[in-house]
Amino acid sequence: MPSHLKRYYGANHLHFITWSCYHRRPWLARPRRRDLFLKVLEQVRQRYSFVIVGYVVMPEHIHLLISEPEKGNPSRVMQAVKQGFARRVLRKRRASTQAELFGRKAEPVWQRRFYDFNVWSERKRIEKLRYMHRNPVKRGLVLEPEQWPWSTFRDYANGEVGAVRINQWGAAIMKQKDRAA
């Protein structure tokens, strides 16, 4: 990723965030790992007070559509999510292997950076949600979006509440670009 990457925070836009596992390895291939990730995401959502509009957890990457947090900024949220998940996974993995006895370092779980696209219109919000919800189908993991429980599709389609609360709008409000301008 370019070192001159610029992030735009403070305008109360939604943020479509994408990040990958280290070298695109499938750290999230197992359902238990995806469930653990969602548990960490919900804990971070509560701690930093932001709204999750949508997400999809894929075997080697994640898409997330969030508001700006009341505490910190989206970069701080990403740091907390990535570290929280990695620490739990690596702690469990370390306990079950002898890699440290032989001086091997634990491999990173996540790529260092993440992609952040500011979403400032309703049209873009819907576009990003559709993209996320269709991702497991496009990848051939399921035939229909409702078959993938690690996304917000079921919540939108039939009100099924998942492990992560979505659209819990309090003080967080999406600022939309003035159409008259």
C-alpha positions in Angstrom: 0.0 0.0 0.0 1.2 3.5 -0.7 2.8 5.3 2.2 1.0 8.5 1.4 -2.4 7.1 2.1 -4.8 9.8 3.3 -7.7 9.0 5.6 -10.7 11.4 5.9 -12.2 11.4 9.4 -14.4 13.9 11.2 -17.1 14.4 8.6 -19.4 11.8 10.2 -19.4 9.7 7.0 -19.7 6.0 7.0 -16.5 4.1 6.3 -16.3 1.0 4.1 -13.3 -0.8 5.4 -11.6 -3.9 3.9 -8.6 -5.7 5.3 -6.9 -9.1 4.7 -5.2 -11.8 6.6 -1.5 -11.9 6.3 -0.5 -13.2 2.8 -4.2 -13.9 2.3 -3.9 -17.0 4.5 -7.4 -18.3 5.6 -7.2 -17.5 9.3 -11.0 -17.3 9.3 -11.7 -20.5 7.3 -13.2 -22.3 10.3 -16.6 -21.3 11.7 -15.3 -21.1 15.2 -12.7 -18.5 14.2 -15.3 -16.4 12.4 -17.5 -16.6 15.5 -14.6 -15.4 17.6 -14.0 -12.5 15.2 -17.6 -11.4 15.6 -17.4 -11.6 19.4 -14.3 -9.3 19.3 -16.0 -7.0 16.8 -19.0 -6.6 19.1 -16.8 -5.9 22.1 -14.9 -3.2 20.2 -18.2 -1.7 18.9 -19.4 -1.3 22.5 -16.1 0.1 23.8 -15.7 2.7 21.0 -19.4 3.5 20.5 -19.8 3.2 16.7 -22.5 1.9 14.5 -22.0 -1.2 12.4 -24.1 -0.8 9.3 -22.9 -4.0 7.6 -20.2 -6.7 7.5 -19.1 -9.9 6.0 -16.4 -12.2 7.3 -14.7 -14.2 4.6 -12.0 -16.9 5.1 -9.1 -14.5 4.4 -10.6 -11.0 4.4 -13.3 -8.8 6.0 -15.5 -6.0 4.8 -17.0 -3.6 7.3 -19.3 -0.6 7.0 -19.2 1.5 10.1 -20.0 5.0 11.4 -17.2 7.1 12.9 -16.8 6.2 16.5 -17.7 8.5 19.4 -14.4 7.5 21.0 -11.3 7.6 18.8 -11.4 7.2 15.0 -11.8 4.3 12.5 -8.0 3.6 12.6 -8.2 3.2 16.4 -11.2 0.8 16.0 -9.3 -1.2 13.4 -6.3 -1.5 15.7 -8.5 -2.7 18.5 -10.3 -5.3 16.4 -7.2 -6.6 14.8 -5.2 -6.8 18.0 -8.1 -8.3 20.0 -8.7 -11.1 17.5 -5.0 -11.8 16.9 -4.1 -12.0 20.6 -6.9 -14.5 21.2 -6.0 -16.7 18.2 -2.3 -16.6 18.8 -2.7 -17.3 22.5 -4.7 -20.4 21.7 -2.4 -21.5 19.0 0.7 -21.0 21.2 -0.8 -23.1 23.9 -1.3 -26.0 21.4 2.1 -25.9 19.6 5.8 -26.1 20.6 6.9 -23.5 18.0 8.4 -21.2 20.7 10.6 -24.0 22.0 12.4 -24.0 18.7 12.7 -20.2 18.5 10.1 -19.7 15.8 8.1 -16.4 15.9 4.4 -16.4 15.5 3.3 -15.4 12.1 1.2 -12.2 11.9 -2.6 -12.7 11.5 -3.4 -9.5 9.6 -1.8 -7.4 6.8 -0.6 -4.1 8.3 -2.9 -1.7 6.5 -6.5 -1.5 5.6 -8.6 0.1 2.8 -11.0 2.8 3.9 -13.6 4.3 1.5 -15.8 7.2 2.8 -19.4 6.5 2.1 -21.4 9.8 2.1 -24.6 8.9 0.1 -27.4 6.5 0.5 -26.7 5.1 -3.0 -23.1 4.2 -2.0 -24.3 2.7 1.3 -26.6 0.3 -0.5 -24.0 -0.5 -3.1 -21.5 -1.5 -0.4 -24.0 -3.5 1.5 -25.0 -5.4 -1.7 -21.3 -6.0 -2.5 -20.6 -7.4 1.0 -23.7 -9.6 1.1 -23.0 -11.1 -2.4 -19.3 -11.8 -1.6 -19.8 -15.3 -0.2 -22.0 -16.2 -3.2 -19.5 -14.8 -5.7 -16.7 -16.8 -4.1 -18.7 -20.0 -4.3 -18.9 -20.5 -0.6 -22.8 -20.6 -0.6 -25.5 -20.5 -3.2 -27.6 -17.7 -1.6 -26.5 -14.8 0.7 -28.8 -16.0 3.5 -26.8 -19.2 3.8 -23.7 -17.3 5.0 -24.3 -16.5 8.7 -21.2 -14.3 9.0 -22.7 -11.3 7.4 -25.5 -8.8 8.1 -27.6 -10.2 5.2 -30.0 -12.1 7.5 -30.5 -9.1 9.8 -31.6 -7.0 6.8 -33.6 -9.8 5.1 -35.6 -11.1 8.0 -34.6 -9.2 11.2 -32.5 -12.1 12.5 -30.2 -10.6 15.2 -26.7 -11.9 15.0 -23.6 -11.8 17.2 -23.0 -8.2 16.3 -25.6 -5.5 16.8 -26.2 -3.5 13.6 -27.8 -0.1 13.1 -27.8 0.9 16.8 -28.0 4.6 16.0 -27.7 6.8 19.1 -25.7 10.0 18.8 -24.0 8.7 15.7 -25.6 10.2 12.6 -24.5 9.8 9.0 -23.8 13.2 7.4 -24.9 13.2 3.8 -23.5 15.5 1.1 -25.8 18.4 0.3 -27.5 17.5 -3.0 -28.2 21.2 -3.8 -24.4 21.9 -4.0 
